[in-house]
Amino acid sequence: MNTAVNVEASLQLESLAGRAYQRLDSWKEIACYLRRSVRCAQRWEKNEGMPILRHHHARGATVYAYREELDEWWRGIGSKQGMER
């Protein structure tokens, strides 16, 4: 029983480590991943609902996003544009 718990905990840690690798930790990293300008990425968050997360601090906040979520959002935007044509 103890071994099963250890295996499950190990798998959860691996999953978290993989997700951390997928994390983009600034507007610059997010924009670079999307091959757009920082301003364009910020505009997409505001106007198009791009999934950006924030870690709030005493003064201000840090933005971050996960590649997987951005990819899903991008595919959704593309399918919407295809339907409008």
C-alpha positions as CSV (number, residue, x, y, z in Angstrom):
1,M,0.0,0.0,0.0
2,N,2.8,2.4,0.9
3,T,4.5,1.7,-2.5
4,A,1.3,2.6,-4.3
5,V,1.1,5.9,-2.5
6,N,4.8,6.7,-3.3
7,V,4.2,5.9,-7.0
8,E,1.1,8.1,-7.1
9,A,3.0,11.0,-5.4
10,S,5.9,10.5,-7.8
11,L,3.6,10.7,-10.8
12,Q,2.0,13.9,-9.4
13,L,5.4,15.5,-9.0
14,E,6.4,14.6,-12.6
15,S,3.1,16.1,-13.8
16,L,3.8,19.3,-11.9
17,A,7.4,19.5,-13.2
18,G,6.2,19.0,-16.8
19,R,3.6,21.7,-16.3
20,A,6.2,24.1,-14.9
21,Y,8.2,23.5,-18.1
22,Q,5.2,24.6,-20.1
23,R,4.8,27.8,-18.2
24,L,5.6,31.2,-19.8
25,D,6.5,33.7,-17.1
26,S,6.3,37.1,-18.7
27,W,4.6,39.1,-21.4
28,K,7.8,38.8,-23.4
29,E,7.9,35.0,-23.2
30,I,4.2,34.8,-24.1
31,A,4.6,37.1,-27.1
32,C,7.7,35.3,-28.3
33,Y,5.9,31.9,-28.1
34,L,3.0,33.4,-30.1
35,R,5.5,35.1,-32.5
36,R,3.8,38.5,-31.9
37,S,4.7,41.7,-30.1
38,V,4.1,42.2,-26.4
39,R,1.4,44.8,-27.2
40,C,-0.4,42.4,-29.5
41,A,-0.4,39.7,-26.8
42,Q,-1.8,42.2,-24.3
43,R,-4.5,43.3,-26.7
44,W,-5.4,39.6,-27.4
45,E,-5.9,39.1,-23.6
46,K,-8.1,42.1,-23.3
47,N,-10.1,41.8,-26.5
48,E,-10.0,38.1,-27.5
49,G,-10.0,36.3,-24.2
50,M,-6.5,34.9,-24.4
51,P,-5.9,32.9,-21.2
52,I,-3.4,34.8,-19.1
53,L,-3.0,34.2,-15.3
54,R,-1.8,36.6,-12.7
55,H,0.0,36.1,-9.4
56,H,-0.9,39.1,-7.3
57,H,1.7,40.7,-5.0
58,A,1.5,43.6,-2.5
59,R,2.3,45.9,-5.4
60,G,1.3,44.8,-8.9
61,A,1.1,41.3,-10.3
62,T,3.2,38.8,-12.3
63,V,1.6,37.5,-15.5
64,Y,2.1,33.9,-16.7
65,A,0.4,31.5,-19.1
66,Y,0.7,27.8,-20.0
67,R,1.6,26.8,-23.5
68,E,-1.1,24.1,-23.6
69,E,-3.8,26.6,-22.7
70,L,-2.5,29.1,-25.3
71,D,-2.5,26.4,-27.9
72,E,-6.1,25.5,-27.2
73,W,-7.1,29.1,-27.3
74,W,-5.3,29.6,-30.6
75,R,-7.1,26.6,-32.1
76,G,-10.4,27.9,-31.0
77,I,-9.7,31.3,-32.5
78,G,-8.8,29.7,-35.8
79,S,-11.9,27.6,-36.0
80,K,-14.1,30.7,-35.3
81,Q,-12.5,32.6,-38.1
82,G,-12.9,29.6,-40.5
83,M,-16.7,29.6,-39.7
84,E,-17.1,33.3,-40.4
85,R,-15.7,33.1,-43.9
